[in-house]
Amino acid sequence: MKKFQDICSDEFENVKLLKRCGQKTVYEGNHKRYGESVVKLYFFSNDPRARREIEIEKSLDLPMIPKIYETGTVEYEGTETLYMIEEKIFGTELRQLLNQGIRFSLKEAVYFLEQGLQFIACIEKQKIVHRDIKPENMIRTEEGKVYFLDFGIARVIGADSLTNTGALMGPHTPGYSAPEQFNNFKKEIDSRADIFSLGVVTYECITGANPFREGASNALEVLQKTETITPVQFLIQGDSQSQFMALLGTMMGKYPSRRPKTAEQALGWLNAARPTFIYS
Protein backbone atom coordinates (compact mmCIF):
# COMPACT_ATOMS: atom_id res chain seq x y z
CA MET A 1 0.00 0.00 0.00
CA LYS A 2 1.29 3.44 -0.93
CA LYS A 3 2.13 5.97 1.73
CA PHE A 4 0.59 9.41 1.50
CA GLN A 5 4.04 10.98 1.62
CA ASP A 6 5.05 8.98 -1.47
CA ILE A 7 1.94 10.09 -3.37
CA CYS A 8 2.73 13.68 -2.46
CA SER A 9 6.32 13.46 -3.68
CA ASP A 10 5.53 11.40 -6.82
CA GLU A 11 2.29 12.99 -8.02
CA PHE A 12 1.99 16.46 -6.46
CA GLU A 13 3.80 19.75 -6.24
CA ASN A 14 3.42 22.37 -3.52
CA VAL A 15 1.32 20.22 -1.17
CA LYS A 16 0.13 22.01 1.95
CA LEU A 17 -2.29 21.33 4.78
CA LEU A 18 -5.60 23.16 4.45
CA LYS A 19 -7.46 22.06 7.56
CA ARG A 20 -8.39 19.28 9.93
CA CYS A 21 -12.14 19.08 10.40
CA GLY A 22 -14.52 16.45 11.71
CA GLN A 23 -13.21 13.09 10.54
CA LYS A 24 -11.06 14.45 7.72
CA THR A 25 -7.70 16.04 7.06
CA VAL A 26 -7.59 18.16 3.92
CA TYR A 27 -4.57 19.06 1.77
CA GLU A 28 -4.22 20.98 -1.47
CA GLY A 29 -1.59 20.86 -4.19
CA ASN A 30 -0.87 20.83 -7.89
CA HIS A 31 -1.38 17.30 -9.23
CA LYS A 32 0.74 16.41 -12.26
CA ARG A 33 -2.30 15.02 -14.10
CA TYR A 34 -5.34 16.70 -12.57
CA GLY A 35 -3.96 20.17 -11.93
CA GLU A 36 -4.93 22.17 -8.82
CA SER A 37 -6.59 19.63 -6.53
CA VAL A 38 -7.74 18.96 -3.00
CA VAL A 39 -6.96 15.72 -1.15
CA LYS A 40 -9.27 14.52 1.60
CA LEU A 41 -7.88 11.94 4.01
CA TYR A 42 -10.34 10.11 6.24
CA PHE A 43 -9.14 8.83 9.60
CA PHE A 44 -10.12 5.19 9.07
CA SER A 45 -10.56 2.97 6.02
CA ASN A 46 -13.58 1.20 7.54
CA ASP A 47 -15.54 4.31 8.57
CA PRO A 48 -19.05 3.79 7.10
CA ARG A 49 -19.78 7.52 6.93
CA ALA A 50 -16.57 8.16 5.02
CA ARG A 51 -17.38 5.36 2.59
CA ARG A 52 -20.89 6.69 2.09
CA GLU A 53 -19.61 10.22 1.50
CA ILE A 54 -17.21 8.95 -1.17
CA GLU A 55 -19.92 6.82 -2.79
CA ILE A 56 -22.34 9.75 -2.91
CA GLU A 57 -19.86 12.20 -4.37
CA LYS A 58 -18.70 9.67 -6.97
CA SER A 59 -22.30 9.04 -8.00
CA LEU A 60 -23.08 12.71 -8.58
CA ASP A 61 -22.04 14.61 -11.70
CA LEU A 62 -23.25 18.11 -10.97
CA PRO A 63 -21.85 21.51 -11.93
CA MET A 64 -22.29 22.78 -8.37
CA ILE A 65 -20.00 20.26 -6.62
CA PRO A 66 -16.27 19.57 -7.17
CA LYS A 67 -15.33 16.84 -9.64
CA ILE A 68 -13.93 13.64 -8.14
CA TYR A 69 -10.71 12.55 -9.81
CA GLU A 70 -9.58 9.55 -7.77
CA THR A 71 -10.36 7.55 -4.63
CA GLY A 72 -8.63 4.73 -2.85
CA THR A 73 -6.73 3.65 0.24
CA VAL A 74 -3.37 4.94 1.44
CA GLU A 75 -1.20 4.72 4.54
CA TYR A 76 -1.33 7.96 6.49
CA GLU A 77 0.35 8.46 9.86
CA GLY A 78 0.68 4.70 10.23
CA THR A 79 -2.99 3.99 9.55
CA GLU A 80 -4.83 2.59 6.54
CA THR A 81 -6.88 5.56 5.40
CA LEU A 82 -9.42 6.34 2.69
CA TYR A 83 -8.53 9.23 0.42
CA MET A 84 -10.23 11.25 -2.29
CA ILE A 85 -8.67 13.63 -4.80
CA GLU A 86 -11.11 16.24 -6.08
CA GLU A 87 -11.20 19.44 -8.08
CA LYS A 88 -10.06 22.58 -6.28
CA ILE A 89 -12.71 25.29 -6.42
CA PHE A 90 -11.37 28.82 -6.72
CA GLY A 91 -13.47 31.10 -4.60
CA THR A 92 -14.06 32.08 -0.97
CA GLU A 93 -15.78 30.11 1.75
CA LEU A 94 -19.12 31.74 2.46
CA ARG A 95 -18.39 31.89 6.19
CA GLN A 96 -15.30 33.95 5.48
CA LEU A 97 -17.32 36.36 3.35
CA LEU A 98 -19.90 36.76 6.11
CA ASN A 99 -17.16 37.35 8.67
CA GLN A 100 -15.81 40.09 6.40
CA GLY A 101 -19.16 41.85 6.60
CA ILE A 102 -20.42 40.91 3.13
CA ARG A 103 -24.22 41.27 2.84
CA PHE A 104 -26.26 40.23 -0.20
CA SER A 105 -28.40 42.60 -2.20
CA LEU A 106 -31.76 41.29 -3.37
CA LYS A 107 -30.31 40.44 -6.77
CA GLU A 108 -27.43 38.51 -5.20
CA ALA A 109 -29.75 36.75 -2.76
CA VAL A 110 -32.13 35.66 -5.54
CA TYR A 111 -29.24 34.23 -7.58
CA PHE A 112 -27.83 32.50 -4.50
CA LEU A 113 -31.17 30.98 -3.52
CA GLU A 114 -31.87 29.87 -7.07
CA GLN A 115 -28.56 27.99 -7.23
CA GLY A 116 -29.15 26.40 -3.86
CA LEU A 117 -32.61 25.19 -4.80
CA GLN A 118 -31.31 23.84 -8.10
CA PHE A 119 -28.67 21.89 -6.16
CA ILE A 120 -31.24 20.45 -3.76
CA ALA A 121 -33.54 19.60 -6.68
CA CYS A 122 -30.72 17.63 -8.32
CA ILE A 123 -29.80 15.55 -5.27
CA GLU A 124 -33.49 15.20 -4.41
CA LYS A 125 -33.90 13.15 -7.60
CA GLN A 126 -31.14 10.82 -6.35
CA LYS A 127 -32.92 10.49 -2.96
CA ILE A 128 -30.02 12.23 -1.23
CA VAL A 129 -30.39 14.69 1.65
CA HIS A 130 -27.22 16.72 2.24
CA ARG A 131 -28.12 17.53 5.87
CA ASP A 132 -25.23 19.99 6.35
CA ILE A 133 -25.90 23.05 4.20
CA LYS A 134 -24.16 25.89 6.03
CA PRO A 135 -21.70 28.72 5.18
CA GLU A 136 -18.69 26.54 6.06
CA ASN A 137 -19.68 24.04 3.36
CA MET A 138 -20.20 26.54 0.55
CA ILE A 139 -17.72 28.32 -1.72
CA ARG A 140 -18.70 31.38 -3.73
CA THR A 141 -16.71 32.52 -6.74
CA GLU A 142 -16.16 36.16 -7.71
CA GLU A 143 -18.91 35.74 -10.31
CA GLY A 144 -21.36 34.64 -7.61
CA LYS A 145 -21.43 30.95 -8.53
CA VAL A 146 -21.91 28.69 -5.51
CA TYR A 147 -20.39 25.26 -4.89
CA PHE A 148 -21.57 22.85 -2.22
CA LEU A 149 -19.10 20.72 -0.27
CA ASP A 150 -18.95 17.93 2.30
CA PHE A 151 -21.45 15.09 2.13
CA GLY A 152 -20.08 13.70 5.41
CA ILE A 153 -23.49 13.36 7.11
CA ALA A 154 -25.60 13.04 3.98
CA ARG A 155 -28.51 10.62 4.05
CA VAL A 156 -29.58 8.33 1.24
CA ILE A 157 -33.32 7.77 1.59
CA GLY A 158 -34.03 4.07 1.50
CA ALA A 159 -30.47 3.02 2.36
CA ASP A 160 -29.49 1.61 5.75
CA SER A 161 -29.29 4.41 8.33
CA LEU A 162 -25.92 5.04 9.95
CA THR A 163 -27.52 6.76 12.95
CA ASN A 164 -28.92 4.72 15.82
CA THR A 165 -32.71 4.91 15.66
CA GLY A 166 -32.84 5.32 19.42
CA ALA A 167 -30.34 8.19 19.49
CA LEU A 168 -31.74 11.34 21.10
CA MET A 169 -30.22 13.46 18.36
CA GLY A 170 -29.27 12.96 14.74
CA PRO A 171 -26.17 14.44 13.07
CA HIS A 172 -26.65 18.19 12.75
CA THR A 173 -25.16 21.66 12.94
CA PRO A 174 -27.00 23.82 15.52
CA GLY A 175 -28.59 26.86 13.93
CA TYR A 176 -28.79 25.39 10.43
CA SER A 177 -30.40 21.98 10.84
CA ALA A 178 -34.17 21.58 10.82
CA PRO A 179 -35.96 20.41 14.00
CA GLU A 180 -36.84 16.98 12.56
CA GLN A 181 -33.16 16.45 11.76
CA PHE A 182 -31.62 17.19 15.15
CA ASN A 183 -34.52 15.42 16.88
CA ASN A 184 -33.71 12.31 14.81
CA PHE A 185 -37.23 11.95 13.42
CA LYS A 186 -35.95 9.79 10.58
CA LYS A 187 -39.24 9.29 8.78
CA GLU A 188 -39.67 13.05 8.41
CA ILE A 189 -36.19 13.79 7.05
CA ASP A 190 -36.11 14.47 3.33
CA SER A 191 -35.15 17.36 1.04
CA ARG A 192 -37.31 19.70 3.11
CA ALA A 193 -34.57 19.58 5.77
CA ASP A 194 -32.11 20.94 3.17
CA ILE A 195 -34.67 23.56 2.13
CA PHE A 196 -34.83 24.69 5.78
CA SER A 197 -31.03 24.99 5.98
CA LEU A 198 -30.79 26.89 2.71
CA GLY A 199 -33.44 29.33 3.94
CA VAL A 200 -31.39 30.00 7.09
CA VAL A 201 -28.17 30.56 5.13
CA THR A 202 -29.87 32.91 2.67
CA TYR A 203 -31.42 34.87 5.53
CA GLU A 204 -27.99 35.17 7.14
CA CYS A 205 -26.43 36.37 3.88
CA ILE A 206 -28.99 39.19 3.74
CA THR A 207 -29.14 40.21 7.40
CA GLY A 208 -25.69 39.23 8.65
CA ALA A 209 -27.15 37.18 11.49
CA ASN A 210 -28.28 33.60 11.98
CA PRO A 211 -31.78 33.99 13.46
CA PHE A 212 -31.37 31.01 15.80
CA ARG A 213 -27.78 31.55 16.91
CA GLU A 214 -28.19 35.27 17.55
CA GLY A 215 -28.24 35.87 21.30
CA ALA A 216 -27.93 32.17 22.20
CA SER A 217 -25.34 31.27 24.83
CA ASN A 218 -24.97 27.57 24.02
CA ALA A 219 -25.91 24.88 21.48
CA LEU A 220 -28.96 23.71 23.46
CA GLU A 221 -30.37 27.23 23.45
CA VAL A 222 -29.80 27.40 19.69
CA LEU A 223 -31.84 24.23 19.23
CA GLN A 224 -34.60 25.54 21.49
CA LYS A 225 -34.78 28.77 19.49
CA THR A 226 -34.86 26.79 16.25
CA GLU A 227 -37.97 25.00 17.51
CA THR A 228 -39.72 28.03 18.94
CA ILE A 229 -38.92 31.40 17.36
CA THR A 230 -39.95 32.81 14.00
CA PRO A 231 -37.17 34.80 12.30
CA VAL A 232 -37.86 38.53 12.17
CA GLN A 233 -39.11 39.71 8.78
CA PHE A 234 -36.27 41.76 7.33
CA LEU A 235 -36.98 44.56 4.86
CA ILE A 236 -34.64 44.10 1.91
CA GLN A 237 -34.43 46.87 -0.65
CA GLY A 238 -36.25 45.93 -3.85
CA ASP A 239 -38.44 43.24 -2.29
CA SER A 240 -41.42 45.46 -3.04
CA GLN A 241 -44.11 43.12 -1.75
CA SER A 242 -41.94 41.16 0.70
CA GLN A 243 -42.41 38.04 -1.43
CA PHE A 244 -38.75 37.04 -1.18
CA MET A 245 -38.71 37.24 2.61
CA ALA A 246 -42.05 35.42 2.72
CA LEU A 247 -40.51 32.56 0.76
CA LEU A 248 -37.55 32.39 3.16
CA GLY A 249 -39.97 32.37 6.09
CA THR A 250 -41.86 29.45 4.57
CA MET A 251 -38.62 27.58 3.93
CA MET A 252 -37.72 28.01 7.60
CA GLY A 253 -41.05 26.63 8.82
CA LYS A 254 -40.81 24.61 12.03
CA TYR A 255 -42.70 21.68 10.55
CA PRO A 256 -41.74 19.98 7.25
CA SER A 257 -45.40 20.01 6.16
CA ARG A 258 -45.37 23.82 6.16
CA ARG A 259 -42.34 24.15 3.89
CA PRO A 260 -42.29 23.71 0.11
CA LYS A 261 -42.74 20.00 -0.59
CA THR A 262 -39.78 19.92 -2.96
CA ALA A 263 -37.01 22.18 -4.18
CA GLU A 264 -38.77 22.29 -7.56
CA GLN A 265 -41.86 23.70 -5.86
CA ALA A 266 -39.76 26.30 -4.04
CA LEU A 267 -38.18 27.30 -7.36
CA GLY A 268 -41.67 27.70 -8.77
CA TRP A 269 -42.60 30.02 -5.91
CA LEU A 270 -39.40 32.01 -6.44
CA ASN A 271 -40.12 32.42 -10.15
CA ALA A 272 -43.71 33.47 -9.42
CA ALA A 273 -42.42 36.21 -7.10
CA ARG A 274 -39.83 37.59 -9.57
CA PRO A 275 -42.16 40.23 -11.11
CA THR A 276 -42.34 41.92 -7.69
CA PHE A 277 -38.56 42.29 -7.35
CA ILE A 278 -37.02 45.68 -8.17
CA TYR A 279 -33.26 45.55 -8.72
CA SER A 280 -31.35 48.78 -8.21
Disulfide bonds with the S-S distance in Angstrom:
none
